[in-house]
């Protein structure tokens, strides 16, 4: 059902109502399914099938109904107006050029070759300006066939053949850059722990792609090439050099003859990450301002920006704003279409906002329906990321149990947490997390008495401070709030008298 929900949402956002002319009983189920999904009545196939059909024949009937509705919706996709102000010149050109290319192929199939050839030559010039290299290669292939076989124009054939050869070389370079970057990313997308091999791979991959970047000045090649180069620095958290590298990439894309919105978003976004890690919050605000100017609400990059901005709000103590941003994001109509690794990150943020509310750190009401055990059990990906985001999960579990004064459950966590620290947090990239968890372990050892706990944890706090966040070799997402702040919150939860156990 997700595909239908997404199509209906897309069309409604562009004020397109594909079934408004339906009438008659034969279309009643189709309209009922459409409206049920559009109004949020049907969230699963089982609900829709039960409401629209009964008996054993319902399964096959419902499958056909879904298929019919999907086809009706797809027929209206090309009615979406892409000439609106919020589309960049690059986006408008992309949609328009590909529509014109379909027209060229259609005209050729209808033997209208003269007009098709004129249109193809004009289309090639526009496509080359906007770096649509794959489309350029297709058009050049078409032109050499037309000039070589149909018109027997040797000069134009050789020109088209040279163009095709050039575009093919550029396309091969772009494909290589895409492959190398994807190979790097797939190693890190579900694993936030720092990986030394990624640093080495990024260096080797960039050395492979750099000669092509020097030879060809195209959008896709340089977007992936610069991202590979950036990973060389970010994989070891060298944020100073990463900022310089982002500036270099931004300068390249600002110089293109069109608005390269996506790569500019990417590198302003990375610029913001680096500034957060370096505690340069004013510079981070400027990066955030430039980034949001380029983004369209509801896109994947918009959600990633929201995630990063939430991180900035939490690290600057603007907890009420963070809670409002979180709620607005979770309730966004496109949130459910995000990949699971992204939605899990947001659920982890949600657990921290809940904790802050319960700890009295914000004026907004507590979200009572949040359940810690349910949250932990539903994490599929990051429960396995032992040296990455699973650290944040363990920390919020401890903090929440302390805040709720469930000291018996805290004692139950001690042995597992000690083993976790020993097995997964001994590397240089998790030093801060290691020392913070060791500090939390002093709480039950100090019998939940703040004065005793502070004395026991002092040596670990000193070591934690010797690894400031901007120098720590860890993925920025792990430390959702500075550990120094979380330690104070944990100590505050111990100020109330410890409840006595009943005999």
Residue, then its C-alpha position, 0 to 999 in steps of 0.5 A: x500500500x505504501x506505493x499508493x499512499x505515496x502517489x496519492x500524496x504526491x498528486x494531492x500536493x500538486x492539486x491533482x485529483x485523478x478520480x474526481x470524474x468517476x461516477x457509477x457503481x462500477x467505480x465505487x470501490x475504486x473511489x472508496x479505496x482512493x479516498x480511504x487512503x487519502x483520508x488516512x482511513x486505510x493504513x494497511x492492505x488488510x484494513x482496506x480489503x476487509x472494508x471493501x470486500x468480504x468472503x474468500x474472493x476478497x483477496x484476488x478482487x482487492x489485488x486487481x482493485x489496487x492494480x487498477x488504482x495504481x495505473x489510474x494514478x500513474x496516468x496523471x503523474x505527467x500532469x504535475x507542473x514542473x515550471x513552478x518557482x520552487x523548482x531550480x533552473x536545473x530541475x526545470x531543464x531536467x524535466x523538460x529535456x527528458x520530455x523533449x527526448x521522448x518527443x524526439x523518439x516518438x516523432x522518429x517512430x512516426x516518420x517525422x524525421x526532419x522535425x525530430x532531427x531539428x529538435x534533437x540538435x537543439x536538445x543536445x545543446x541544452x543538455x550539454x549546458x546542464x551536464x545531462x551526460x547520459x542524455x547527451x550520449x543518447x542524443x549523440x548516438x541518435x544523431x550519428x545514426x540519422x546522419x550516417x544511415x538516413x542522410x549520409x552526411x559524412x561531416x555531420x556523422x563524424x561530428x556526432x561520432x566524436x561527440x558520442x565518444x566524448x560523452x561516453x568517456x565522461x559518462x564512464x568517469x561519472x559511473x566510476x565516481x558513483x560506484x566508488x562513492x556508493x561502495x564507501x557509503x554502504x559501509x557506513x549507512x547502518x554503522x555509525x562507528x568510525x572505520x579506519x578502512x573507510x579513510x584509506x579507501x577514500x584516499x585510494x578512490x579519490x586518487x583514482x577519480x581525480x584525473x577525470x575530475x581535472x579533465x571533465x568539469x561536469x555536475x555528477x562527476x564532481x559531486x561524487x568526486x568531492x564527496x569521496x574526497x570529503x569522506x577522507x577527512x570526515x572518516x577520521x573527523x578532521x573537521x578543520x580540513x573538511x570545512x576547507x574542502x567543503x568550501x572548495x566544492x561549494x566554489x566549484x558548484x557556485x561557478x556552474x552556469x545553473x543552480x546546482x541545488x543538490x550538491x550545494x545542499x550536500x556541502x553546506x550540510x557537511x559544512x554545518x556538521x563540521x561547525x557543530x563538531x568544532x563548537x563553532x555555532x555561529x558559523x554553523x548558523x550561517x551554514x544552516x541558513x544557506x542550506x535551508x534556502x536551497x531545500x524543498x520541504x519533504x525531500x530526503x535531504x530536507x529530513x537530513x537537514x532537520x536531523x542536523x538542525x535538531x542536533x544543533x538545537x540540542x547542543x546549544x540548549x534550545x530544548x523547546x525548539x528542538x521538541x517542536x522541530x522533532x514533533x513537526x518532523x515525526x508528523x510530516x506526511x512524508x516521514x513514513x516513506x523514509x528508509x528505516x535507518x533514518x526513521x530509527x535515528x529520529x526515534x532515538x532523538x525522540x527518546x532524548x526529548x522525552x528524557x529532557x521533558x521528564x527531567x524538567x529541562x523544557x516547558x513543553x508537556x511530557x509525551x506520556x505515550x513514549x515507552x522506553x522498552x517498546x522503543x528499544x525493542x523496535x530498533x532493528x538496525x542500530x541495536x546492532x551498531x555496537x560501537x555506533x548509535x547503540x551507544x546513544x541507546x544504552x545511555x538513554x536507557x540508563x538516564x531514563x531509568x535514573x530519572x524514573x528512579x527505577x534503581x532496581x532496573x539500573x542495578x540489573x544493567x550494571x554487568x551488561x554495561x560493563x561487558x559492553x564497555x570492555x568489548x565495544x568501546x576500547x578503541x580511540x574512536x569511542x573514548x568519550x563514550x567509554x568514559x561517560x558510561x564508566x561514570x554512569x556505572x559509578x552511580x549504583x556503585x555509589x549507592x545512588x548518593x550524589x556526593x559519593x557518586x561524584x567522588x567516584x566518577x571524578x577521575x573518569x570525568x577528568x579523562x572525558x574532559x581531556x577528549x573534548x568533543x571537537x577532537x574526539x574521533x567519533x561519529x557526530x550523531x552518537x553524542x546527541x547531547x554533550x556528555x558533560x551536560x548529561x552528567x549534570x542531569x544524571x546527578x540532578x536525578x539523584x538529589x531526591x532522597x533514595x526510596x527505602x525498600x519495604x521489608 
